[in-house]
Amino acid sequence: MDTIVACATAPVPAGLAVVRLSGPQALAIAGTLAQLPALPHAAMRLCALRAGEALIDRGYVVGFHAPRSFTGEDIAEFQVHGSLAVVDRLIAACVELGARLARPGEFSQRAYENGKLDLVQAEALADLISARAESARTAALQALDGVLSAALADLRTPLLHAIADIEARIDFAAEPHLAEVDRPALTRRLGALADRLRTLLGTAVAGRIRLHGARVVLYGAPNAGKSTLFNALCGADRALVDARPGTTRDTVEVQTAPDGVLVTWVDTAGLRDADDPVEQAGRARAETAALHADVVLWLEDRAQPFSGLPPPRSAARVLKVLNKTDLAADPSWLQLPDWHGAIGVSAQHDRDVAPLRAAVVGAVRASAEGALGQVALSRERHVAAVQVALQALERANLAVEQGFPLELLAADLRDAALALDELTGAIVPDDVLDAVFSQFCIGK
């Protein structure tokens, strides 16, 4: 096994940088540069780091002995001044002594290969590193602590018991009293497992929102004030505002984290019938954005009669908003009881925008409450694997009900178990590993 080296902190000038070594020569290389005969476990030492007689920097060195380290191998870490020149020279000195540059995610991959993390936890580590909001940090830490992995293990264990039972009966096929299967009881067992998988799949939207945030789309007719409200909600002058209708042609997106909840605000073109092909394309994009939203803000101009827009085609939570409360309301709104509970704002004067933002945060948090409490699927790979497991389990249940041979039933059950094993990384193709760990920065 090679000894690898990389900077574990961002490659920018800073007050501090961490350079990490992992592998069989990590402690020896670090000891040579620090001029220390040995590095005890987890003891930080202040030292002068030298390549031969040349001083590289003065900093700290600490060693972690296998298997009590992040990767499960011997690890050494240097804490030095965050100069790019210092970091480059220190890494070059490690390479001169026998290390090689680490590939992206190689430290985390070694942790996985040495049983320190399963694949779900490795992905959670990447999510934690990239977390931009409190909700994402919390979700990533829960997965890193093994909450999802434990839930998957609880599903896998009864599945393995069912496989063992069926295969034992196949082995004793010549003994009728041993080969007989209580098919109604088995149907109930497999049906209960399938229900648990469906429940887990039902957390996918909540998991995605917790980790990656919600898409909040502004929907309405031209001149309702969407772009003005968009700027007020995201706290930046990002969308052009003009009194002429139809000036917004494309979607504009800004991501913020109000109250620790990650939100992508999406401004869209005003919806109206138009001959202009560019405006038609803008309307199509607006409707698509609403279709894939997590929350839709349906905005109307309170000073004008209702636009007559149909409700947005979306499964999202729709919040009705009446803009321009600084102006007199058109009397026709009194005849629209569906809008009597709408949230009133004056986007131009930033009036009552904060309560609207709070209502959005509340709607997002409600959507992020998964059916299994803290356990939720958050990645497409997780969803795909659980779907495969569920399909295999449904085939197995059909095999039981139709009286198919036990060999077919056992094959379906093994397919379900294999899908869960690929999810946690117990059995996983190399291309999946490459895809997971290539997401990491070098040094992670």
Sequence and secondary structure as in RCSB ss.txt:
>XXXX:A:sequence
MDTIVACATAPVPAGLAVVRLSGPQALAIAGTLAQLPALPHAAMRLCALRAGEALIDRGYVVGFHAPRSFTGEDI
AEFQVHGSLAVVDRLIAACVELGARLARPGEFSQRAYENGKLDLVQAEALADLISARAESARTAALQALDGVLSA
ALADLRTPLLHAIADIEARIDFAAEPHLAEVDRPALTRRLGALADRLRTLLGTAVAGRIRLHGARVVLYGAPNAG
KSTLFNALCGADRALVDARPGTTRDTVEVQTAPDGVLVTWVDTAGLRDADDPVEQAGRARAETAALHADVVLWLE
DRAQPFSGLPPPRSAARVLKVLNKTDLAADPSWLQLPDWHGAIGVSAQHDRDVAPLRAAVVGAVRASAEGALGQV
ALSRERHVAAVQVALQALERANLAVEQGFPLELLAADLRDAALALDELTGAIVPDDVLDAVFSQFCIGK
>XXXX:A:secstr
   EEEE S SS EEEEEEEEESTTHHHHHHHHHT S   BT  EEEEEEETTEEEEEEEEEEE TTSSSSSS E
EEEEEEE HHHHHHHHHHHHHTT EE  TTHHHHHHHHTTSS HHHHHHHHHHHH  SHHHHHHHHHHHTTHHHH
HHHHHHHHHHHHHHHHHHHHHTTT HHHH   HHHHHHHHHHHHHHHHHHHTTHHHHHHHHH EEEEEEE TTSS
HHHHHHHHHTS  S   SSTT   S EEEEE GGG  EEEEE       S HHHHHHHHHHHHHHHT SEEEEEE
ETTS        S SSEEEEEEE TTS   GGGGG GGGTT EE BGGGTBSHHHHHHHHHHHHHHHT BTBBTB
   SHHHHHHHHHHHHHHHHHHHHHHHT  HHHHHHHHHHHHHHHHHHHTSS  HHHHHHHHTTS TT 
